[in-house]
Amino acid sequence: RNQNYINILRFLNLGDKKLNPFDITHRFTHLLWLGDLNYRVELPSSEAENIVTKIKQQQYQELLSKDQLNMERNDGKVFLHFEEEEITFPPTYRFERDRRNKYAYTKAKATGTKYNLPSWCDRVLRKSYPLVHVVCQAYGCTNDIMTSDHSPVFASFEVGVASQFVSKQDPNSDPQGGIQIMNCVAILLTKSKTRFFIEFHSSCLEKTVKTSEGENTEQCDGSIKVWFGNKVELTPIISDPEYLLDQHILICVKSTDCDESYGEGCVALRAAQFCYREFQITLTHQGEKTGTLTGGIQLSTSEFKPTEKLYDFIKIEKDDAAPSKGKSGDKSSVTQTHDISNPSYMGVSFKSGNVVDKGWSYSMPPRNVSIGGKGGKESKKPSYDPGVQSPTAIHYTM
């Protein structure tokens, strides 16, 4: 099952062809991965009746601790930096067809009895760029579709989507500026003797930018530390700060010998909204961790005033193929509402528990420091920076 995931990352080619160094987990603002992933509950067949009893009592936590997907994710072997909403529904496999009150966990075969223990085979996971709006609003399974031995799973997400940017400023008076990335140091989990450079990719850049060759230092643990010089200037196609704050820079560490990737990651320009900001990202390649990259990022237009909200809030009803603007007085499916900020917008999960490596982090200012600008509306889950406003939010149900 892990190998199926790795094969998809290696061979599925979607999105911008210019992003060939990056697998599909880096090519999209939001990536939703759903299906019958076929991971099982790792318990002996003798526990079958005990498992069914716990399900009837809705005691899922002990079973989920033996869920193969959870265990493999916790060990960093699969779906690195993906997130899954808390499972509060019973295992979706293996039911008797045409009924949902009995698990058919045994099957007679010529070689003997085969056990298919009740398991959460059907899952929905997601991975998003840093500092974007995304909230899972529902995650469950149906009980009224019984034609299969699986119960269908559904999930509903509210996600921020950046629309086409139109500057409000005179094109002749647009501020000239750029993006500065500096003090980059990579720790690569390799013993390769090659030299390395960094490529910076983004749809907001005029072109792909490469650093000069880095300086290697072998570490005592067998890894390689690579220092890439002081500063790299990136020139955006639009220098308007309101545009830049919704952009991301994809980073790829490559070999100078064969142009092969040794790790990819992503940095959000919103992190440097008000000042120089240090970052640390986890480098991955084809789903595996390959190292870390630290550095600093600064917008040379950082002295701008606090930005306005860029987009409206819209809601797409489940039966509508696309939003449509209603006339004045119409009750349309597009609803204007107040600004909503994501509870995990700044990378702080709203669920309690140990901090999980999300693939990136920033050195954030203290919460009690005023950074100016109009704050967003109060959220029911206020574990976010109130000085940041959210972009468009669109509801998707899967």
C-alpha positions as CSV (number, residue, x, y, z in Angstrom):
1,R,0.0,0.0,0.0
2,N,2.9,2.4,0.8
3,Q,4.5,1.4,-2.5
4,N,1.2,2.3,-4.4
5,Y,1.5,5.8,-2.9
6,I,5.1,6.1,-3.9
7,N,4.4,4.9,-7.4
8,I,1.7,7.5,-7.9
9,L,4.1,10.3,-6.7
10,R,6.8,9.1,-9.2
11,F,4.7,8.6,-12.3
12,L,1.5,10.7,-12.1
13,N,2.3,13.9,-14.0
14,L,-0.3,16.6,-13.4
15,G,-0.2,20.4,-13.4
16,D,2.4,22.8,-14.7
17,K,4.9,21.0,-16.9
18,K,7.5,23.6,-15.9
19,L,7.5,22.1,-12.4
20,N,9.0,18.8,-13.4
21,P,11.4,18.7,-10.4
22,F,8.4,18.6,-8.1
23,D,5.9,15.7,-7.5
24,I,2.2,16.4,-7.4
25,T,2.3,17.2,-3.6
26,H,4.1,20.4,-4.4
27,R,2.4,21.5,-7.7
28,F,-1.0,22.6,-6.2
29,T,-2.2,25.0,-3.6
30,H,-4.5,22.3,-2.2
31,L,-4.1,18.6,-2.9
32,L,-6.9,16.2,-1.8
33,W,-6.1,12.5,-1.8
34,L,-9.1,10.2,-1.5
35,G,-10.1,6.7,-2.2
36,D,-10.0,3.1,-1.0
37,L,-6.5,3.2,0.3
38,N,-6.9,-0.4,1.7
39,Y,-5.0,0.1,5.0
40,R,-6.3,-2.2,7.7
41,V,-6.6,-2.4,11.5
42,E,-3.4,-4.3,12.6
43,L,-4.9,-6.8,15.1
44,P,-4.9,-10.6,15.1
45,S,-8.0,-12.4,13.7
46,S,-8.8,-13.7,17.1
47,E,-9.7,-10.1,18.1
48,A,-12.5,-10.0,15.5
49,E,-15.4,-10.2,18.0
50,N,-13.7,-7.8,20.4
51,I,-13.3,-5.3,17.5
52,V,-17.0,-5.5,16.6
53,T,-17.9,-4.9,20.3
54,K,-15.7,-1.8,20.5
55,I,-17.3,-0.5,17.3
56,K,-20.8,-1.0,18.7
57,Q,-19.7,1.0,21.7
58,Q,-18.2,3.7,19.5
59,Q,-14.8,3.1,21.1
60,Y,-12.7,3.9,18.1
61,Q,-9.5,5.3,19.6
62,E,-7.9,2.0,20.6
63,L,-8.7,0.6,17.1
64,L,-7.3,3.7,15.4
65,S,-4.1,3.4,17.3
66,K,-3.7,0.1,15.4
67,D,-4.7,1.6,12.0
68,Q,-1.9,0.8,9.5
69,L,-2.2,4.2,7.8
70,N,-1.9,6.1,11.1
71,M,1.1,4.0,12.1
72,E,2.8,4.4,8.8
73,R,2.2,8.2,8.7
74,N,3.5,8.5,12.3
75,D,6.7,6.8,11.2
76,G,7.1,9.2,8.3
77,K,6.8,6.4,5.7
78,V,3.8,7.6,3.8
79,F,1.7,10.7,3.2
80,L,4.4,12.9,4.7
81,H,2.9,16.3,5.8
82,F,-0.6,15.3,4.8
83,E,-3.4,16.0,7.2
84,E,-6.6,14.0,8.0
85,E,-9.5,15.2,10.0
86,E,-10.4,13.3,13.2
87,I,-12.2,10.0,12.4
88,T,-15.4,9.8,14.4
89,F,-17.2,7.2,12.3
90,P,-17.1,3.4,12.3
91,P,-14.8,1.4,10.0
92,T,-16.2,1.5,6.5
93,Y,-15.1,-2.1,5.6
94,R,-16.2,-5.0,5.5
95,F,-20.0,-4.9,5.8
96,E,-22.5,-7.5,4.5
97,R,-24.0,-6.1,1.3
98,D,-27.4,-4.6,1.5
99,R,-27.2,-4.1,5.3
100,R,-25.1,-1.9,7.7
101,N,-25.6,-3.6,11.0
102,K,-23.2,-6.5,10.5
103,Y,-19.6,-6.9,9.5
104,A,-18.8,-9.9,7.3
105,Y,-15.2,-10.3,8.6
106,T,-14.9,-14.0,7.6
107,K,-14.9,-15.6,4.1
108,A,-14.6,-19.3,3.4
109,K,-12.0,-20.3,0.8
110,A,-10.5,-23.5,-0.4
111,T,-7.4,-22.7,1.6
112,G,-9.3,-22.0,4.7
113,T,-11.1,-19.1,6.4
114,K,-10.0,-15.7,5.4
115,Y,-10.4,-12.8,7.8
116,N,-11.1,-9.2,6.7
117,L,-11.2,-7.3,10.0
118,P,-13.3,-4.2,10.1
119,S,-11.1,-1.3,9.0
120,W,-11.0,2.3,7.8
121,C,-10.0,1.5,4.2
122,D,-11.7,4.6,2.7
123,R,-10.0,7.9,3.5
124,V,-9.7,11.5,2.6
125,L,-6.4,13.3,3.2
126,R,-5.1,16.7,2.1
127,K,-1.9,18.8,1.8
128,S,-1.9,22.5,1.3
129,Y,0.7,25.2,0.8
130,P,1.7,27.1,4.0
131,L,-0.4,30.1,5.2
132,V,-3.4,29.4,3.0
133,H,-7.0,29.2,4.1
134,V,-8.4,25.6,4.5
135,V,-10.8,24.1,7.0
136,C,-12.4,20.7,7.0
137,Q,-16.0,21.1,7.9
138,A,-17.2,17.5,7.7
139,Y,-15.7,14.0,7.6
140,G,-17.9,10.9,7.8
141,C,-19.4,7.9,6.1
142,T,-22.9,7.2,4.8
143,N,-25.2,4.5,6.1
144,D,-27.9,4.6,3.4
145,I,-25.7,3.4,0.4
146,M,-25.4,-0.4,0.9
147,T,-24.7,-1.8,-2.6
148,S,-21.0,-2.4,-1.7
149,D,-19.2,-4.0,1.2
150,H,-17.7,-0.5,1.8
151,S,-19.6,2.4,3.2
152,P,-18.9,5.5,1.1
153,V,-16.9,8.3,2.8
154,F,-17.5,12.0,2.4
155,A,-15.6,15.2,3.3
156,S,-16.4,18.9,3.0
157,F,-13.7,21.5,2.8
158,E,-13.6,25.3,2.8
159,V,-10.5,26.4,0.9
160,G,-9.0,29.7,-0.1
161,V,-8.4,30.2,-3.9
162,A,-6.4,33.1,-5.4
163,S,-8.2,34.6,-8.3
164,Q,-6.7,36.6,-11.2
165,F,-5.1,39.8,-9.8
166,V,-6.0,43.2,-11.2
167,S,-3.9,46.1,-9.8
168,K,-5.7,49.2,-8.6
169,Q,-2.6,51.3,-9.2
170,D,-1.4,53.1,-12.3
171,P,0.8,50.6,-14.2
172,N,3.3,53.5,-14.7
173,S,3.5,54.1,-11.0
174,D,3.6,50.4,-9.8
175,P,6.2,50.1,-7.0
176,Q,9.4,48.5,-8.2
177,G,10.5,45.8,-5.9
178,G,11.5,42.2,-5.5
179,I,11.8,39.2,-3.3
180,Q,15.0,38.6,-1.4
181,I,15.9,35.1,-0.1
182,M,19.1,35.0,1.9
183,N,21.3,32.9,4.3
184,C,20.1,29.6,2.9
185,V,21.6,26.5,4.5
186,A,20.5,23.0,3.6
187,I,21.1,19.8,5.6
188,L,20.8,16.9,3.1
189,L,20.4,13.3,4.2
190,T,22.8,12.0,1.6
191,K,26.4,10.8,1.3
192,S,26.7,11.9,-2.3
193,K,29.9,13.7,-3.3
194,T,28.2,16.0,-5.8
195,R,27.8,19.8,-5.4
196,F,24.4,21.5,-5.1
197,F,22.5,24.6,-6.2
198,I,18.9,25.8,-5.5
199,E,16.2,26.5,-8.1
200,F,13.4,28.9,-7.2
201,H,10.1,28.4,-9.1
202,S,6.8,30.3,-9.0
203,S,4.1,31.6,-11.3
204,C,4.7,35.0,-9.8
205,L,8.3,35.1,-11.1
206,E,9.5,36.3,-14.5
207,K,11.7,33.3,-14.7
208,T,13.2,30.4,-12.8
209,V,16.2,31.6,-10.7
210,K,19.2,29.5,-9.8
211,T,21.8,30.1,-7.1
212,S,25.5,29.6,-7.5
213,E,27.0,26.3,-6.4
214,G,26.9,25.8,-2.6
215,E,29.7,25.0,-0.2
216,N,29.6,21.5,1.2
217,T,30.6,20.4,4.7
218,E,30.3,16.8,5.7
219,Q,28.6,16.2,9.1
220,C,29.5,13.6,11.7
221,D,26.1,11.9,11.2
222,G,26.7,11.3,7.5
223,S,24.6,14.2,6.2
224,I,25.9,17.1,4.2
225,K,25.6,20.8,5.2
226,V,25.4,23.1,2.2
227,W,25.7,26.9,2.4
228,F,24.4,28.8,-0.6
229,G,25.7,32.3,-0.1
230,N,24.2,35.5,1.2
231,K,21.3,36.7,-1.0
232,V,19.3,35.8,-4.1
233,E,17.1,38.4,-5.8
234,L,13.8,37.2,-7.3
235,T,11.9,39.5,-9.7
236,P,8.1,39.1,-9.6
237,I,6.0,39.8,-12.7
238,I,3.9,42.1,-10.5
239,S,5.4,44.1,-7.7
240,D,2.1,45.1,-6.0
241,P,2.3,43.9,-2.4
242,E,-1.3,42.8,-2.4
243,Y,-0.5,40.4,-5.2
244,L,2.7,39.1,-3.7
245,L,1.2,38.2,-0.3
246,D,-0.9,35.4,-1.9
247,Q,2.1,33.9,-3.7
248,H,4.4,31.0,-2.9
249,I,8.0,30.1,-3.9
250,L,8.8,26.5,-4.6
251,I,12.3,25.5,-3.8
252,C,14.3,22.7,-5.2
253,V,17.8,21.6,-4.2
254,K,19.6,20.0,-7.2
255,S,22.8,18.3,-8.1
256,T,25.2,20.2,-10.3
257,D,26.3,16.9,-11.9
258,C,23.0,15.6,-13.3
259,D,20.4,18.2,-12.5
260,E,18.7,15.7,-10.2
261,S,16.5,16.9,-7.3
262,Y,17.7,16.1,-3.8
263,G,14.7,17.8,-2.1
264,E,11.8,20.2,-2.6
265,G,9.8,22.5,-0.4
266,C,7.6,25.6,-0.3
267,V,7.8,29.1,1.3
268,A,4.8,31.5,1.6
269,L,5.5,35.2,0.8
270,R,2.8,36.1,3.3
271,A,5.3,35.2,6.0
272,A,7.3,38.3,5.2
273,Q,4.3,40.6,5.1
274,F,5.7,43.1,7.6
275,C,9.4,42.4,8.0
276,Y,12.3,40.0,7.3
277,R,11.3,36.5,8.4
278,E,13.4,33.4,9.0
279,F,12.0,30.1,7.8
280,Q,12.7,26.4,8.1
281,I,11.2,23.9,5.7
282,T,11.4,20.1,5.4
283,L,12.8,19.0,2.1
284,T,11.1,16.0,0.5
285,H,11.6,14.0,-2.7
286,Q,9.0,11.5,-4.0
287,G,7.3,11.4,-0.7
288,E,10.4,10.9,1.5
289,K,12.2,13.4,3.8
290,T,15.6,14.3,2.3
291,G,16.6,17.1,4.6
292,T,15.9,20.6,5.8
293,L,16.5,24.1,4.5
294,T,16.7,27.2,6.6
295,G,17.0,30.8,5.4
296,G,15.4,34.2,5.5
297,I,12.9,36.0,3.2
298,Q,12.1,39.6,2.8
299,L,9.9,41.7,0.4
300,S,11.7,44.8,-0.8
301,T,8.2,46.4,-0.8
302,S,7.7,45.5,2.9
303,E,7.2,49.2,3.8
304,F,3.6,49.2,2.4
305,K,0.5,49.9,4.3
306,P,-1.6,47.0,5.6
307,T,-3.4,45.3,2.7
308,E,-7.0,45.3,2.0
309,K,-8.9,42.0,1.7
310,L,-8.3,40.8,-1.8
311,Y,-11.3,38.7,-2.5
312,D,-15.0,38.2,-1.6
313,F,-16.3,35.3,0.3
314,I,-18.4,33.0,-1.8
315,K,-20.3,29.8,-1.2
316,I,-21.0,27.2,-3.9
317,E,-24.0,25.0,-3.1
318,K,-23.5,21.3,-3.7
319,D,-25.8,21.1,-6.7
320,D,-24.2,24.1,-8.5
321,A,-21.5,23.4,-11.0
322,A,-20.1,26.9,-10.6
323,P,-21.0,30.2,-8.8
324,S,-23.1,32.7,-10.6
325,K,-23.7,36.3,-9.7
326,G,-27.3,37.0,-8.9
327,K,-29.1,40.2,-9.8
328,S,-30.0,42.7,-7.1
329,G,-32.6,41.1,-4.8
330,D,-32.1,37.6,-6.2
331,K,-31.5,34.7,-3.9
332,S,-28.5,33.2,-5.6
333,S,-26.0,30.5,-4.6
334,V,-23.3,33.2,-4.2
335,T,-23.5,34.7,-0.7
336,Q,-21.5,37.6,0.6
337,T,-20.6,37.3,4.2
338,H,-18.0,38.4,6.7
339,D,-14.3,37.8,6.6
340,I,-13.4,34.3,8.1
341,S,-9.9,33.4,9.2
342,N,-8.7,29.8,9.3
343,P,-8.1,28.5,12.8
344,S,-4.9,26.8,11.6
345,Y,-4.0,29.7,9.2
346,M,-0.6,30.4,10.8
347,G,0.2,26.7,11.1
348,V,-1.2,26.2,14.6
349,S,-3.6,23.3,14.6
350,F,-6.8,23.8,16.5
351,K,-6.7,20.2,17.8
352,S,-4.8,19.5,20.9
353,G,-1.9,17.1,21.0
354,N,1.8,16.9,20.1
355,V,3.2,19.4,17.5
356,V,3.5,17.6,14.2
357,D,6.1,18.5,11.5
358,K,4.0,20.3,8.9
359,G,6.9,20.7,6.5
360,W,7.5,24.3,7.2
361,S,7.7,26.8,10.0
362,Y,8.4,30.5,10.5
363,S,9.7,32.6,13.4
364,M,6.5,34.4,14.3
365,P,6.3,37.7,16.3
366,P,4.8,37.5,19.8
367,R,1.0,37.4,19.9
368,N,0.8,40.6,21.9
369,V,2.8,42.7,19.5
370,S,0.7,45.0,17.3
371,I,1.6,44.8,13.7
372,G,-1.1,47.2,12.5
373,G,-3.9,46.8,10.1
374,K,-7.6,45.9,10.6
375,G,-8.0,42.6,12.3
376,G,-10.3,39.8,11.1
377,K,-13.5,38.8,12.7
378,E,-13.4,36.7,15.9
379,S,-13.4,33.0,15.2
380,K,-14.9,30.2,17.3
381,K,-11.4,28.7,17.3
382,P,-9.1,31.7,17.7
383,S,-5.7,30.0,17.4
384,Y,-4.6,32.3,14.5
385,D,-3.0,35.7,13.9
386,P,-5.9,38.1,14.0
387,G,-4.0,40.7,11.9
388,V,-4.2,38.5,8.8
389,Q,-7.3,38.5,6.6
390,S,-8.3,35.5,4.6
391,P,-8.7,35.2,0.8
392,T,-11.7,33.7,-1.0
393,A,-13.2,30.6,0.6
394,I,-15.0,28.1,-1.5
395,H,-16.8,25.0,-0.2
396,Y,-16.1,21.7,-1.8
397,T,-17.9,18.5,-0.9
398,M,-16.4,15.2,-1.8
